[in-house]
Amino acid sequence: MYQIIDLDGCIADDRWRRSRILPGDAEGRFREYHSLCGMDDVLNINEIRSERVIVITGRPVRHKAETLRWLYRKASITPHHILMRNPDLDHIPGVALKRIMVSWLFEPNLLYNIPHAEIFDVIDDRADIVEMYKSEFNLPARIVRIGDEEHSNG
């Protein structure tokens, strides 16, 4: 059975780097914010309930190696799959981005080909994304958030 997890704001404590998101700078808006992602603490580790973890994150793919090292070093997680924002999707808002990514999991002609029935849990810190997972994909999604504030990093 598979579990889908989000990182920033869900299990990665990114609160300390949120002030580094630059308003009005489309190209560099998240550059410094994401470049520091390997320094986050891991919280909500008890929410990870499977060895078959699929990470769906808005982090840019250029931070994949750093993210994988961070997951292993801080949480002893080696994801079954990790889906990250690629340059073609840089400016797509979070809900649309994760809609595209989760649809890749079920596409039989792609590498993933995950059986829908084998996903037992999906966690994200954003209510709009959780609602999309539930209403459009009928996935057992729920909100897991670090702190009280909902934020959007993309």
VEXPAMAR-690021 format. One line per 8 residues: number of its first residue (from 1); their letters; for each residue x, y, z of N, C-alpha, C, O. Coordinates in steps of 0.2 Angstrom, whole numbers, plus 5000, padded with zeros to 4 digits. Example, Ala and Ser with C-alpha at 12.3 -4.5 7.8 and 13.67 -1.06 7.14 Angstrom:
1 = as = 5066 4972 5039 5062 4978 5039 5066 4984 5039 5071 4983 5042 ~ 5064 4989 5035 5068 4995 5036 5064 5000 5039 5067 5006 5040 .
//
This chain:
1 = myqiidld = 5004 4994 5000 5000 5000 5000 5004 5006 5000 5010 5006 5003 ~ 5002 5011 4996 5006 5018 4995 5003 5023 5000 4997 5024 5001 ~ 5007 5028 5002 5005 5034 5005 5008 5040 5001 5014 5039 4999 ~ 5004 5045 4999 5007 5051 4996 5008 5056 5001 5003 5057 5005 ~ 5014 5059 5001 5015 5064 5006 5018 5071 5002 5021 5070 4997 ~ 5016 5076 5005 5019 5083 5003 5024 5084 5008 5025 5081 5013 ~ 5029 5089 5006 5034 5090 5011 5034 5097 5014 5032 5097 5020 ~ 5035 5103 5011 5035 5109 5014 5028 5111 5017 5023 5111 5014 .
9 = gciaddrw = 5029 5112 5024 5023 5114 5028 5019 5108 5030 5015 5109 5034 ~ 5021 5102 5028 5017 5096 5030 5022 5092 5034 5020 5090 5040 ~ 5028 5090 5032 5033 5086 5036 5039 5090 5037 5043 5089 5041 ~ 5040 5094 5032 5046 5099 5032 5045 5105 5035 5040 5109 5033 ~ 5048 5107 5041 5046 5113 5044 5050 5119 5040 5055 5121 5042 ~ 5046 5122 5036 5049 5127 5031 5047 5134 5034 5048 5139 5031 ~ 5044 5135 5040 5042 5141 5042 5047 5146 5043 5046 5152 5041 ~ 5053 5144 5044 5059 5149 5045 5061 5152 5038 5065 5157 5038 .
17 = rrsrilpg = 5060 5149 5033 5062 5151 5026 5056 5154 5022 5058 5156 5016 ~ 5050 5154 5025 5045 5157 5021 5046 5165 5019 5044 5167 5014 ~ 5049 5168 5024 5051 5175 5022 5055 5177 5016 5056 5182 5014 ~ 5058 5171 5014 5063 5172 5008 5059 5172 5002 5062 5172 4996 ~ 5053 5170 5002 5049 5170 4996 5048 5178 4993 5045 5182 4997 ~ 5050 5179 4988 5050 5186 4985 5044 5188 4981 5043 5185 4976 ~ 5040 5193 4983 5034 5194 4979 5036 5198 4973 5041 5202 4973 ~ 5032 5197 4968 5033 5201 4962 5039 5199 4957 5040 5202 4952 .
25 = daegrfre = 5043 5194 4959 5049 5192 4955 5047 5185 4953 5049 5180 4956 ~ 5044 5184 4947 5042 5178 4945 5047 5173 4944 5046 5167 4946 ~ 5053 5175 4942 5059 5170 4940 5062 5168 4947 5064 5163 4948 ~ 5064 5173 4951 5067 5172 4957 5063 5171 4963 5066 5171 4969 ~ 5057 5171 4963 5052 5171 4968 5054 5166 4974 5054 5167 4980 ~ 5056 5160 4972 5057 5155 4976 5064 5152 4977 5066 5147 4980 ~ 5068 5156 4973 5075 5153 4972 5079 5152 4979 5081 5147 4981 ~ 5079 5157 4983 5082 5157 4990 5078 5152 4994 5081 5148 4998 .
33 = yhslcgmd = 5071 5153 4994 5067 5149 4998 5069 5141 4997 5070 5137 5002 ~ 5069 5139 4991 5070 5132 4990 5077 5130 4990 5079 5124 4992 ~ 5082 5135 4989 5089 5133 4990 5091 5131 4997 5096 5128 4998 ~ 5087 5133 5002 5088 5131 5009 5084 5125 5011 5084 5124 5017 ~ 5081 5122 5007 5076 5116 5009 5080 5111 5013 5077 5107 5017 ~ 5086 5110 5012 5090 5104 5015 5091 5106 5022 5094 5101 5026 ~ 5089 5111 5025 5091 5113 5032 5085 5113 5036 5085 5114 5042 ~ 5079 5111 5033 5073 5111 5037 5073 5105 5042 5077 5100 5041 .
41 = dvlninei = 5069 5106 5048 5068 5100 5052 5062 5096 5050 5058 5099 5046 ~ 5062 5090 5052 5056 5086 5050 5052 5085 5056 5054 5084 5062 ~ 5045 5087 5055 5040 5086 5060 5035 5082 5057 5035 5080 5051 ~ 5030 5080 5061 5025 5075 5059 5027 5069 5056 5024 5066 5052 ~ 5033 5067 5058 5036 5060 5056 5031 5054 5057 5031 5050 5054 ~ 5027 5055 5063 5023 5050 5065 5017 5049 5059 5013 5044 5060 ~ 5016 5054 5055 5011 5054 5050 5013 5049 5044 5009 5047 5040 ~ 5020 5047 5044 5022 5043 5038 5021 5036 5041 5023 5033 5045 .
49 = rservivi = 5016 5033 5037 5013 5026 5039 5014 5021 5034 5011 5016 5034 ~ 5019 5022 5030 5021 5016 5025 5028 5017 5023 5031 5022 5023 ~ 5031 5011 5021 5037 5011 5018 5037 5012 5010 5042 5014 5007 ~ 5031 5013 5008 5030 5014 5000 5027 5021 5000 5021 5022 4998 ~ 5032 5026 5001 5030 5033 5001 5031 5036 4994 5036 5035 4991 ~ 5026 5040 4992 5027 5044 4986 5026 5051 4988 5022 5053 4991 ~ 5032 5055 4986 5032 5062 4988 5030 5066 4981 5032 5065 4976 ~ 5025 5070 4983 5022 5075 4978 5024 5082 4980 5020 5084 4985 .
57 = tgrpvrhk = 5028 5085 4978 5030 5092 4980 5031 5097 4975 5032 5096 4969 ~ 5030 5103 4977 5031 5109 4973 5038 5111 4972 5040 5116 4969 ~ 5043 5108 4976 5050 5109 4975 5052 5108 4968 5050 5104 4965 ~ 5056 5113 4966 5059 5112 4959 5064 5106 4958 5067 5104 4963 ~ 5063 5102 4953 5067 5096 4952 5075 5098 4952 5078 5093 4954 ~ 5077 5104 4951 5084 5105 4952 5086 5104 4960 5092 5103 4961 ~ 5082 5103 4964 5083 5102 4971 5082 5094 4973 5081 5093 4979 ~ 5081 5090 4968 5080 5083 4969 5085 5079 4973 5083 5076 4978 .
65 = aetlrwly = 5091 5080 4971 5096 5076 4975 5097 5079 4982 5097 5075 4987 ~ 5096 5085 4983 5096 5088 4990 5090 5086 4994 5091 5084 5000 ~ 5085 5085 4991 5078 5083 4994 5079 5076 4996 5077 5074 5002 ~ 5081 5072 4992 5082 5065 4993 5087 5064 4999 5086 5059 5003 ~ 5093 5067 4999 5097 5067 5004 5094 5069 5011 5095 5065 5016 ~ 5090 5074 5011 5087 5077 5017 5082 5072 5019 5082 5070 5025 ~ 5078 5069 5015 5073 5064 5017 5076 5058 5020 5074 5056 5026 ~ 5082 5056 5018 5085 5050 5021 5088 5052 5027 5088 5048 5032 .
73 = rkasitph = 5092 5057 5027 5096 5059 5033 5091 5061 5039 5093 5059 5044 ~ 5086 5065 5038 5082 5067 5043 5076 5063 5045 5074 5063 5051 ~ 5074 5059 5040 5068 5055 5041 5069 5047 5040 5064 5044 5040 ~ 5074 5045 5037 5076 5038 5035 5071 5036 5030 5068 5030 5030 ~ 5069 5041 5026 5064 5039 5020 5068 5039 5014 5071 5043 5012 ~ 5067 5033 5010 5069 5033 5003 5062 5032 4999 5059 5027 4999 ~ 5060 5037 4996 5053 5037 4992 5053 5032 4987 5058 5031 4983 ~ 5047 5029 4986 5046 5024 4981 5046 5028 4974 5049 5026 4969 .
81 = hilmrnpd = 5043 5034 4974 5043 5039 4969 5044 5046 4972 5041 5047 4977 ~ 5047 5051 4968 5046 5058 4970 5045 5062 4964 5048 5061 4959 ~ 5039 5065 4964 5037 5070 4959 5038 5077 4961 5036 5079 4966 ~ 5042 5081 4957 5044 5087 4958 5042 5092 4952 5041 5090 4947 ~ 5042 5098 4954 5040 5104 4949 5046 5104 4944 5052 5105 4946 ~ 5044 5103 4938 5050 5103 4932 5049 5110 4929 5044 5114 4930 ~ 5054 5112 4925 5054 5119 4923 5048 5121 4918 5046 5127 4918 ~ 5045 5116 4915 5039 5117 4911 5033 5119 4915 5028 5122 4913 .
89 = ldhipgva = 5033 5117 4922 5028 5118 4926 5029 5124 4931 5026 5124 4936 ~ 5035 5128 4930 5037 5132 4935 5032 5137 4938 5032 5139 4944 ~ 5027 5139 4933 5023 5145 4935 5015 5142 4936 5011 5147 4937 ~ 5014 5136 4937 5008 5133 4938 5006 5133 4945 5010 5131 4949 ~ 5000 5136 4947 4999 5136 4955 4998 5129 4957 4998 5124 4954 ~ 4999 5129 4964 4999 5122 4968 4994 5117 4966 4996 5111 4965 ~ 4988 5119 4966 4982 5114 4965 4983 5111 4958 4982 5105 4957 ~ 4984 5116 4953 4985 5113 4946 4991 5109 4945 4991 5104 4942 .
97 = lkrimvsw = 4996 5111 4948 5002 5107 4948 5001 5100 4951 5003 5095 4948 ~ 4998 5099 4957 4997 5093 4960 4992 5089 4957 4992 5083 4957 ~ 4987 5092 4953 4982 5088 4949 4986 5085 4944 4985 5079 4942 ~ 4991 5088 4940 4994 5085 4935 4999 5080 4938 4999 5074 4935 ~ 5002 5081 4943 5007 5076 4946 5003 5069 4948 5005 5064 4946 ~ 4998 5070 4952 4994 5064 4954 4991 5060 4948 4991 5054 4948 ~ 4989 5064 4943 4987 5060 4937 4992 5056 4934 4991 5051 4931 ~ 4998 5058 4934 5004 5054 4931 5004 5047 4935 5006 5042 4932 .
105 = lfepnlly = 5003 5047 4941 5003 5041 4945 4999 5035 4942 5000 5030 4942 ~ 4993 5037 4939 4988 5033 4937 4988 5031 4929 4985 5027 4927 ~ 4993 5035 4926 4993 5034 4919 4997 5028 4917 5003 5027 4919 ~ 4994 5023 4914 4997 5017 4912 5003 5017 4908 5007 5012 4908 ~ 5003 5022 4904 5009 5023 4899 5015 5026 4902 5020 5027 4898 ~ 5015 5028 4908 5021 5031 4911 5024 5026 4916 5021 5021 4917 ~ 5029 5028 4919 5033 5024 4923 5030 5022 4930 5031 5017 4932 ~ 5025 5026 4932 5023 5025 4939 5017 5020 4939 5018 5015 4942 .
113 = niphaeif = 5012 5020 4935 5007 5015 4935 5005 5013 4942 5005 5007 4943 ~ 5003 5017 4946 5001 5015 4953 4994 5013 4953 4989 5017 4951 ~ 4992 5008 4956 4985 5006 4956 4981 5011 4961 4983 5011 4967 ~ 4976 5014 4959 4972 5018 4963 4970 5015 4970 4971 5018 4975 ~ 4968 5009 4970 4966 5006 4976 4971 5004 4981 4970 5003 4987 ~ 4978 5005 4979 4983 5004 4983 4986 5010 4987 4991 5010 4991 ~ 4982 5016 4986 4984 5022 4990 4979 5022 4996 4973 5023 4995 ~ 4982 5022 5002 4978 5021 5008 4978 5028 5011 4974 5029 5016 .
121 = dviddrad = 4982 5033 5010 4983 5039 5013 4986 5044 5009 4991 5043 5006 ~ 4984 5050 5009 4987 5056 5006 4987 5062 5011 4982 5064 5014 ~ 4993 5065 5012 4993 5071 5016 4996 5077 5013 5001 5076 5009 ~ 4993 5083 5014 4996 5089 5012 4994 5094 5017 4989 5093 5021 ~ 4997 5100 5017 4996 5105 5022 4990 5110 5019 4988 5114 5023 ~ 4989 5110 5013 4984 5114 5010 4977 5111 5009 4976 5106 5006 ~ 4972 5115 5012 4965 5112 5011 4963 5112 5004 4959 5107 5002 ~ 4965 5117 5000 4962 5117 4993 4965 5111 4989 4962 5108 4985 .
129 = ivemykse = 4971 5109 4991 4974 5103 4987 4971 5096 4990 4970 5092 4986 ~ 4970 5096 4996 4967 5090 4999 4960 5089 4996 4958 5084 4995 ~ 4956 5095 4996 4949 5094 4993 4950 5092 4985 4946 5088 4983 ~ 4955 5094 4982 4956 5092 4975 4957 5084 4974 4954 5081 4970 ~ 4961 5082 4979 4963 5075 4979 4956 5071 4980 4955 5066 4977 ~ 4952 5073 4985 4946 5070 4987 4941 5070 4981 4938 5065 4979 ~ 4940 5076 4979 4934 5077 4974 4936 5075 4967 4931 5072 4964 ~ 4942 5075 4965 4943 5074 4958 4947 5067 4957 4946 5064 4952 .
137 = fnlpariv = 4950 5064 4962 4953 5058 4962 4950 5053 4967 4952 5047 4967 ~ 4946 5055 4971 4943 5050 4976 4948 5047 4980 4948 5041 4982 ~ 4953 5051 4982 4958 5048 4986 4957 5050 4994 4954 5055 4995 ~ 4959 5046 4998 4958 5047 5006 4963 5052 5008 4968 5051 5011 ~ 4962 5058 5007 4967 5064 5008 4965 5067 5015 4959 5068 5016 ~ 4970 5070 5018 4968 5074 5024 4974 5079 5025 4979 5079 5022 ~ 4972 5084 5029 4977 5090 5030 4981 5088 5036 4979 5085 5041 ~ 4988 5088 5035 4993 5088 5040 4997 5094 5039 5000 5095 5034 .
145 = rigdeehs = 4997 5098 5045 5001 5105 5044 5005 5106 5050 5004 5104 5056 ~ 5011 5109 5049 5015 5111 5054 5013 5118 5056 5013 5123 5051 ~ 5011 5119 5062 5009 5126 5064 5001 5127 5062 4998 5123 5059 ~ 4999 5133 5063 4992 5135 5062 4991 5138 5055 4985 5138 5053 ~ 4996 5141 5052 4995 5145 5046 4996 5141 5040 5001 5137 5039 ~ 4991 5142 5036 4991 5138 5029 4995 5143 5025 4994 5149 5025 ~ 4999 5141 5021 5003 5145 5016 5003 5142 5009 5002 5136 5008 ~ 5005 5146 5005 5006 5143 4998 5013 5145 4995 5015 5151 4996 .
153 = ng = 5017 5140 4993 5024 5142 4991 5024 5141 4983 5029 5139 4980 ~ 5018 5141 4980 5018 5140 4973 5011 5138 4970 5011 5137 4964 .
//
